[in-house]
Amino acid sequence: MSERLQWIQDELDRLKESGLYNRIRTISTPQGAWLVVDGKRVLNFCSNNYLGFANHPRLVEKARQALEKYGVGPGAVRTIAGTLDLHTELERRIAAFKGVDAAITFQSGFTANLATIAALVGKEDVVFSDELNHASIIDGCRLSGARIVRYAHADPVDLEARIRENEGTYRRAIAITDGVFSMDGDIAPLDKIYEVTSAYNVMLMVDDAHGEGVLGKGGRGIVDHFNLHGKVDIEIGTFSKAFGVVGGVSAGSPLVVEWLRQRGRPFLFSSATPAADVAACIAAIDVLEESTELVDRLWENARYFKAEMKKLGFDTGVSVTPITPIMLGEAPLAQQFSRELFEEGVFAMAIGYPTVPHGKARIRVMISAAHSKDDLDKGLEAFARVGKRLGVIG
């Protein structure tokens, strides 16, 4: 090994010693309630596939048709020769679904955040950011060059205090929050945050990655959940979670969307999303607009699983959504818990630092509409056995 790279090996060894090394498992089946992982059939409690769309026959068929019509790749960035009629159709459909005036799509939710933040603020500006915001928001803020002011998690009173402290020190300001926080499953008080930002003329942006397909009427998201249509300047979303595909979106003000077409760097400098993925996203909207059945089933499953886990004595944190963290504390315990669950036939990965703070390691269970009650009961039995064996529950 090169001496100049020895530091990497040293750091990897330290991660292993502290229980923070990620051992990545390999899946050989489509996403669903059950998977084959590392050659073993296991119950899937890991995926963000909230509605079971990742292998939904209607999405698969629309993707196949698009593949045959348009081929496998876009061949260009959107601004040169990469914008298909499918791209503009998806943008119209997702805007209508979310009840906004305009939308622009990106290759992922991560790039949507990077593009949007960097286009809206710069070195003379300030971002007021929830202290638990997603890594893509943090990275977008850093890339923008704007001054970053963190406010206490989901605390509009502290947000107002931070704004007041910084009044007169910036050209433009934006407040950014996750809608649903992916590690804890709690919801930002977006109505109260809006009251603060509107009072101080601060732009408001929400990342709805875990709210789309979950919150609001038929899964229309956090803005619909709080009835804030027309009041939030920009909503970021992803098609990789409840929509079951891949891609990102910025939706809201037509002015912001048009500016992103001119200055959103991932839009300008990275190839467009392939047609098959775009067609599958449109098919997901079709299904959601036809019925709330899958969203209703998701919430029914989530309520049942949470209630039963609490009866067993597990700590599920502050979650009020289908995201169900099983709080364990230290990373080595969480990793051992995950390994023993796998032996019991349950795929539920441990999450530790830096994804969550030190001392707050957990197993994060992702409930899906694809799970049957029998699936959930099997999972509950496995958690009970492992929990008792490791002394987590009595």
Salt bridges, closest charged atoms under 4 A:
GLU11 OE2 - ARG14 NH2 2.81
ASP38 OD2 - ARG25 NH1 3.05
GLU61 OE2 - ARG64 NH2 2.43
GLU68 OE2 - ARG64 NH1 2.72
GLU91 OE2 - ARG78 NH1 3.04
GLU124 OE2 - ARG171 NH1 3.55
ASP125 OD2 - ARG171 NH2 2.78
ASP125 OD2 - ARG172 NH2 3.74
ASP130 OD1 - HIS153 ND1 2.96
ASP139 OD1 - ARG142 NH1 3.67
ASP158 OD1 - ARG162 NH1 2.30
GLU165 OE2 - ARG162 NH2 2.50
ASP184 OD1 - ARG362 NH1 2.77
ASP186 OD2 - HIS153 NE2 2.55
ASP208 OD2 - LYS98 NZ 3.32
GLU212 OE2 - LYS98 NZ 3.11
ASP224 OD1 - HIS229 NE2 3.03
GLU235 OE1 - LYS98 NZ 3.03
GLU258 OE1 - ARG261 NH1 2.99
ASP286 OD1 - ARG93 NH2 2.71
GLU289 OE1 - ARG93 NH2 2.93
GLU290 OE1 - ARG58 NH1 2.83
GLU293 OE2 - ARG297 NH2 2.73
GLU308 OE2 - LYS311 NZ 3.14
GLU340 OE1 - ARG389 NE 2.98
GLU344 OE1 - ARG385 NE 2.87
GLU344 OE2 - ARG389 NH1 3.13
ASP374 OD2 - LYS378 NZ 2.51
ASP377 OD2 - LYS373 NZ 3.21
